[in-house]
Amino acid sequence: MTFYTKSFATAFIASLFPFAAAGQNSGATIQCGQIYTVVSGDTLGQISSRAYGTSRAYTTIFEANTATIGSNPNLILIGQKLQIPCPPGQEATTTAAVPAEEPTVAEEVEAVTVSQTEQEVEQASNADPLTLTFNKTSAPKFIMNSGIIDLYLAEITEVTEGRVQFIDPDVMNRNPRDQYDLVTSGQVDGTYIFNGDLSASHPLLQLPMLPLMGGSAEQTAVSMWRLHDTYLSQTDYFDDAHLLGFIAAPAAHIWRLSDEPVVLGDEIAAKNNYAVPYFEGLDTRGPAAVRDEVTMRLSAFNEESNGTLTFFMAHGAARAAGVWTDDRTVTEVPNGMYTPTFSVVLSNEAWAQISEQDRQAIWDISGERLASRSASWDAFDNGHRLHMLDTGLNAIKADDALLAELESYSAARLEGWKAAADALGIPGTDAVNAYRSDLASLQDRLIFE
């Protein structure tokens, strides 16, 4: 029985570089109140970004053009002419005078939109509840479900006054790598996806997988949402699904069978000897099964004879998986060796079925507010940490020299992230600086310090 020699974090990091940046039809700004003709490479998200500065407003364009587009917002055709409504209170920009007695295109579209919205509200009050399926990879009692997702879905039902409800699918698919395809193919309406499994298609979501680029669950999830809201939403990353927000797990720290601090020159950032199957084992098969597996691997290796192993994981994972023992030491890295994050998504078809009134109600409790729910995972993890400290855990704080070494490791890899962002029209350096500034501003969320 051999141990893995490539770290969980490093496996994802390696998949990021070099980046293969996809092309994007950036185009010129589209003025609202005009007719736009679809060209090759267009998506509603891209058109929305050029018209409104955000891809999330694609539903405004879709709803104003359903007679032209049809029922699928992902299918628009070259040559189709789309009305681009103006937001309420914003006047259309016209290139020629319009007779006073005739309404402008913007006024006509606004009238249609207002009429549609009023009609939707009336229909929603009389319609049966919209019941959507939400797939969950984690076991029902795991903190991600019981402390975050279940409460969030229940709040959606509450704020929509029962008009939008969620149920489990007939068969729960617990394979984390299947989740995005389940939504985009229409097999389920919603799910959460471990972003590490999207490293090929969504490389810019991998930022917290680098050392010192995360932290507490709440700190990381909120900072990632702000990064998305300001920068990543300008791309077409989630045009094939509707992103509701991010969730994060607590950061991973350095665990060793030694009471000696981690030393420089040990290449610690790439030395995770065994990646506990946290997101496809510990929270799905259960702690007992994973503990047996870890015990077998540790026994086969015999650390006392062959030298200490290095593990990267959060406190709760170390305890649940059986990695932690009374004689094992943790070197706590404030912003983590890596910090796992998850995307919470609905299919575009499911989102399109929800009335404008209810979409706004859902949006009000999503985004950063959903990200803040990750604090429940922090409290869960800190509870395990306090128990281990009470029973003899030796916790060492990473010193400045080690942090500088980890910073240097991350800095080299951030250049690839910035280049990929630049290729998508995102100012990479500005985005990284803003993200790190947000992490720093939320440093008080590291509740174990």
C-alpha positions in Angstrom: 0.0 0.0 0.0 1.6 3.3 -1.1 0.8 6.8 -0.2 0.0 9.5 -2.8 3.0 11.7 -3.4 1.2 14.5 -5.2 -0.9 16.8 -3.0 -4.6 17.4 -3.3 -3.9 21.1 -3.5 -1.0 20.7 -5.9 -3.0 18.5 -8.2 -5.4 21.3 -8.8 -2.7 23.9 -8.9 -0.8 22.0 -11.6 -4.0 21.9 -13.7 -4.1 25.6 -13.8 -0.8 26.3 -15.5 -0.3 27.0 -18.3 -3.9 28.4 -18.7 -5.7 27.8 -21.9 -7.8 30.9 -22.2 -10.9 30.6 -24.2 -11.8 33.3 -26.7 -14.6 35.7 -26.0 -16.6 38.0 -28.2 -16.1 41.1 -26.2 -17.4 43.6 -28.8 -18.4 47.2 -28.3 -20.9 48.5 -25.7 -24.5 48.0 -26.7 -26.8 50.9 -26.0 -30.1 50.0 -24.3 -33.3 50.9 -26.2 -31.8 49.6 -29.4 -32.2 46.6 -31.6 -29.2 44.3 -31.5 -28.4 41.8 -34.2 -26.8 38.5 -33.0 -23.4 37.6 -34.5 -21.2 34.6 -34.3 -20.0 33.8 -30.8 -22.7 35.8 -29.0 -24.5 34.5 -25.8 -27.2 36.3 -23.9 -24.7 36.7 -21.0 -22.1 38.4 -23.2 -24.8 40.7 -24.7 -26.0 41.5 -21.2 -22.4 42.3 -20.1 -22.0 44.7 -23.0 -25.4 46.3 -22.4 -25.6 46.4 -18.6 -22.1 45.7 -17.3 -23.1 42.3 -15.8 -23.9 38.9 -17.4 -26.6 38.2 -14.7 -29.1 40.6 -16.4 -29.4 38.2 -19.4 -32.9 37.3 -18.2 -34.0 40.9 -18.9 -33.1 40.4 -22.6 -34.4 36.9 -22.7 -37.8 37.9 -21.4 -38.1 40.8 -23.8 -37.4 38.5 -26.7 -39.0 35.2 -25.9 -41.1 35.4 -29.1 -37.9 35.6 -31.1 -35.6 33.3 -29.0 -38.1 30.6 -27.9 -38.0 28.8 -24.6 -34.2 28.1 -24.4 -32.1 31.2 -23.4 -28.9 29.2 -24.3 -30.0 29.0 -28.0 -29.8 32.2 -29.9 -29.2 32.3 -33.7 -27.0 34.5 -35.9 -29.1 37.2 -37.4 -31.8 37.3 -34.8 -32.8 40.9 -33.9 -33.1 41.4 -30.1 -34.6 44.3 -28.2 -32.3 45.6 -25.5 -34.6 47.1 -22.8 -33.4 49.9 -20.6 -33.4 49.6 -16.8 -36.1 51.5 -15.1 -35.2 55.2 -14.9 -32.6 55.0 -17.7 -33.5 56.7 -21.0 -32.7 55.1 -24.3 -29.9 56.5 -26.4 -31.1 57.2 -29.9 -29.3 58.3 -33.0 -32.2 60.1 -34.6 -35.1 62.3 -33.5 -38.3 60.4 -32.9 -41.6 62.2 -33.4 -43.2 63.2 -30.1 -46.4 61.5 -30.8 -44.7 58.1 -31.4 -43.2 56.1 -28.5 -39.5 55.2 -28.6 -38.3 51.6 -28.8 -37.2 51.9 -25.2 -40.7 53.1 -24.1 -42.4 50.3 -26.0 -40.0 47.7 -24.4 -40.5 49.2 -21.0 -44.2 49.1 -21.3 -44.1 45.5 -22.4 -41.7 44.6 -19.5 -43.9 46.3 -16.9 -46.9 44.6 -18.4 -45.2 41.2 -18.3 -44.0 41.8 -14.7 -47.5 42.7 -13.5 -48.9 39.7 -15.3 -46.3 37.4 -13.7 -47.1 38.6 -10.2 -50.8 38.0 -10.7 -50.1 34.5 -12.3 -47.7 33.6 -9.5 -50.2 34.3 -6.8 -52.6 31.9 -8.4 -50.2 29.2 -9.6 -49.2 26.0 -8.0 -45.8 26.1 -6.3 -42.8 25.6 -8.6 -41.1 22.5 -7.3 -37.4 22.1 -8.2 -34.9 19.3 -7.5 -31.6 20.0 -5.7 -28.9 17.4 -5.7 -26.6 17.2 -2.7 -23.3 15.3 -2.7 -22.8 15.4 1.1 -24.6 13.2 3.6 -27.8 14.7 5.0 -26.3 15.6 8.4 -23.0 16.9 7.1 -22.6 20.6 8.0 -22.7 21.7 4.4 -26.3 20.5 4.1 -27.6 20.8 7.7 -26.0 24.1 8.5 -25.9 25.9 5.2 -27.7 24.5 2.1 -30.9 23.2 3.8 -31.4 26.5 5.6 -30.8 28.5 2.4 -33.3 26.5 0.4 -35.8 26.8 3.2 -35.3 30.6 3.2 -36.0 30.7 -0.6 -39.3 29.0 0.0 -40.0 31.5 2.8 -39.1 34.7 0.8 -41.1 33.5 -2.2 -44.1 32.8 0.1 -44.1 29.1 -0.9 -44.1 29.7 -4.6 -40.6 28.1 -5.1 -39.8 24.9 -3.3 -37.0 22.4 -3.4 -37.0 18.6 -3.1 -34.4 15.9 -3.4 -34.2 14.1 -6.7 -35.4 10.5 -6.8 -31.8 9.3 -6.8 -29.2 11.4 -5.2 -26.0 11.5 -7.3 -23.0 11.8 -4.8 -20.2 11.9 -7.4 -18.8 15.4 -7.1 -17.5 15.4 -10.6 -20.9 14.9 -12.1 -22.6 17.9 -10.5 -22.2 20.6 -13.1 -23.3 18.2 -15.9 -26.3 17.2 -13.9 -27.5 20.8 -14.0 -26.5 21.8 -17.5 -28.0 18.6 -18.9 -31.3 19.2 -17.1 -31.1 16.0 -14.9 -31.6 18.2 -11.8 -32.5 21.8 -11.3 -29.8 22.8 -8.8 -26.7 21.6 -6.9 -23.4 22.7 -5.4 -20.2 21.9 -7.1 -16.7 21.6 -5.6 -14.8 24.2 -7.6 -11.7 22.0 -7.7 -13.5 19.7 -10.0 -14.0 22.7 -12.4 -10.3 23.4 -12.7 -10.3 22.8 -16.5 -13.5 24.8 -17.4 -13.3 27.4 -14.6 -9.6 28.0 -13.8 -10.2 31.5 -12.3 -12.3 29.9 -9.5 -9.1 28.1 -8.3 -7.5 31.1 -6.6 -8.2 29.9 -3.1 -6.5 26.6 -3.9 -3.1 28.4 -3.6 -1.4 28.8 -0.3 -2.3 31.9 1.7 -5.2 32.7 -0.7 -8.1 31.7 1.5 -8.7 31.5 5.2 -11.9 30.9 7.2 -14.8 29.6 5.2 -16.8 32.8 5.6 -13.8 35.0 4.8 -13.0 33.1 1.6 -16.6 32.7 0.3 -17.4 36.4 0.8 -14.1 37.4 -0.9 -14.7 35.0 -3.8 -18.2 36.4 -4.3 -16.9 40.0 -4.4 -14.3 38.9 -6.9 -17.0 37.3 -9.0 -19.4 40.2 -8.7 -16.8 42.8 -9.7 -14.6 40.9 -12.2 -15.5 37.3 -13.1 -19.2 38.1 -13.9 -17.8 40.1 -16.9 -17.0 36.7 -18.5 -19.3 34.0 -19.8 -18.1 31.5 -17.1 -21.6 30.7 -15.9 -23.7 31.4 -19.0 -24.7 27.7 -19.1 -26.0 27.8 -15.5 -27.2 30.4 -13.1 -24.8 31.1 -10.3 -26.4 31.9 -7.0 -23.3 32.1 -4.9 -20.3 30.5 -3.3 -19.7 28.4 -0.2 -16.3 27.7 1.3 -14.9 25.1 3.7 -12.3 26.1 6.3 -8.7 26.3 5.3 -6.3 23.3 5.4 -3.4 23.4 7.7 -0.1 21.3 8.0 -0.3 18.1 10.1 2.8 16.0 11.0 3.7 13.3 13.4 6.3 15.6 15.0 6.4 18.3 17.6 9.0 20.2 15.6 7.9 23.3 13.5 7.9 23.1 9.8 11.3 24.3 8.5 12.3 26.3 5.4 13.5 24.6 2.3 11.3 21.6 2.9 9.2 22.4 -0.1 6.2 22.1 2.2 3.7 23.6 -0.3 4.0 20.4 -2.5 4.4 17.8 0.2 0.9 16.6 1.0 1.5 12.9 1.3 -2.1 11.8 1.4 -5.2 13.6 0.3 -8.1 12.5 2.5 -11.1 11.9 0.2 -12.9 14.7 2.0 -15.5 15.6 -0.7 -16.0 12.1 -2.0 -15.7 10.1 1.1 -15.6 11.7 4.5 -18.9 13.5 4.0 -20.5 10.8 1.8 -19.3 7.4 2.9 -19.0 8.7 6.5 -16.1 9.2 8.9 -15.9 5.6 10.1 -15.2 4.2 6.6 -12.6 6.9 5.9 -10.9 6.4 9.3 -10.5 2.7 8.6 -9.0 3.5 5.2 -6.6 6.1 6.7 -5.6 3.7 9.6 -4.8 1.0 7.0 -2.6 3.4 5.0 -0.8 4.7 8.1 -0.2 1.2 9.4 1.2 0.1 6.0 3.6 3.0 5.9 4.7 3.0 9.6 5.6 6.6 10.1 7.8 5.8 13.2 10.1 3.7 11.1 9.9 5.5 7.7 9.7 9.1 8.7 6.9 11.5 9.3 4.2 12.2 6.7 2.7 15.6 5.9 -1.1 16.2 5.5 -3.0 19.3 4.5 -6.5 19.4 6.0 -8.8 21.4 8.2 -9.1 20.6 11.9 -12.5 18.8 11.7 -11.3 16.7 8.7 -8.1 15.7 10.6 -10.1 14.5 13.6 -12.9 12.8 11.6 -10.5 11.0 9.3 -8.3 9.7 12.1 -5.2 11.6 11.0 -5.0 13.4 14.3 -3.5 11.6 17.2 -2.3 12.8 20.5 1.3 13.0 19.3 0.6 14.7 15.9 1.3 18.4 15.6 -0.6 21.0 13.4 1.1 24.1 12.0 -1.7 26.5 11.6 -1.4 28.8 8.5 -3.8 31.8 8.9 -4.8 31.9 5.3 -4.4 28.2 4.7 -2.5 25.8 2.5 -5.6 25.8 0.4 -9.2 26.6 0.9 -11.9 24.6 -0.9 -14.9 26.5 -2.4 -18.1 25.5 -4.0 -20.5 27.0 -6.5 -24.2 26.9 -5.9 -26.1 26.9 -9.2 -29.5 26.5 -10.8 -30.1 25.5 -14.4 -31.0 28.4 -16.7 -34.3 26.6 -17.5 -35.2 26.4 -13.8 -34.3 30.1 -13.3 -36.4 31.1 -16.3 -39.4 29.4 -14.7 -39.3 31.6 -11.7 -41.2 34.9 -11.8 -39.3 38.2 -11.9 -40.7 39.0 -8.4 -39.4 35.7 -6.9 -36.1 35.9 -8.7 -35.5 39.2 -7.1 -36.5 37.8 -3.7 -34.1 34.9 -4.2 -31.3 37.2 -5.4 -31.6 39.3 -2.2 -30.7 36.3 0.0 -28.0 34.9 -2.4 -24.6 36.2 -3.4 -22.7 37.6 -0.4 -25.5 36.7 2.0 -25.2 33.0 0.9 -21.4 33.2 1.2 -21.8 34.5 4.8 -23.6 31.3 5.7 -20.2 29.5 5.4 -19.6 30.8 9.0 -21.5 27.7 10.1 -18.7 25.6 8.7 -16.2 27.7 10.6 -18.0 27.2 13.9 -18.2 23.4 13.2 -14.4 23.2 12.5 -13.5 25.4 15.5 -15.5 23.0 17.7 -13.3 20.1 16.6 -10.2 22.3 17.1 -11.1 23.2 20.7 -11.8 19.5 21.5 -8.4 18.5 20.2 -6.6 21.3 22.1 -8.4 20.2 25.3 -7.1 16.7 24.7 -3.5 17.5 24.0 -3.1 18.8 20.4 0.1 20.7 19.9 -0.7 23.7 17.7 2.1 25.7 16.3 1.6 29.0 14.5 3.4 29.4 11.1 6.2 31.8 11.6 7.0 34.8 9.4 9.8 32.9 7.5 7.4 30.0 6.6 4.7 32.5 5.5 7.2 34.3 3.3 8.2 31.0 1.6 4.5 30.1 1.0 3.9 33.7 -0.3 6.7 33.2 -2.8 5.3 29.9 -3.9 1.9 31.4 -4.6 3.3 34.6 -6.2 4.9 32.6 -9.0 1.6 30.8 -9.8 -0.5 33.9 -9.5 1.2 35.2 -12.7 -0.5 32.4 -14.7 -3.9 33.3 -13.1 -3.4 37.0 -14.0 -2.5 36.1 -17.6 -5.6 34.0 -17.9 -7.8 36.8 -16.5 -6.2 39.3 -18.8 -7.0 37.1 -21.8 -10.7 37.2 -20.8 -10.7 41.0 -20.6 -10.3 41.1 -16.8 -7.4 43.2 -15.3 -5.7 40.3 -13.6 -3.5 42.3 -11.3 -6.4 44.5 -10.2 -8.6 41.5 -9.6 -6.0 39.7 -7.4 -5.2 42.9 -5.4 -8.9 43.5 -4.8 -9.4 39.8 -3.7 -6.5 40.0 -1.3 -7.7 43.3 0.1 -11.1 41.7 0.8 -9.4 38.7 2.5 -7.5 41.1 4.7 -10.6 43.2 5.5 -12.3 40.0 6.7 -9.3 38.6 8.7 -11.4 38.9 11.9 -13.5 36.0 10.6 -10.6 33.7 11.6 -12.3 32.7 14.8 -9.7 30.3 16.0 -7.0 33.1 16.4 
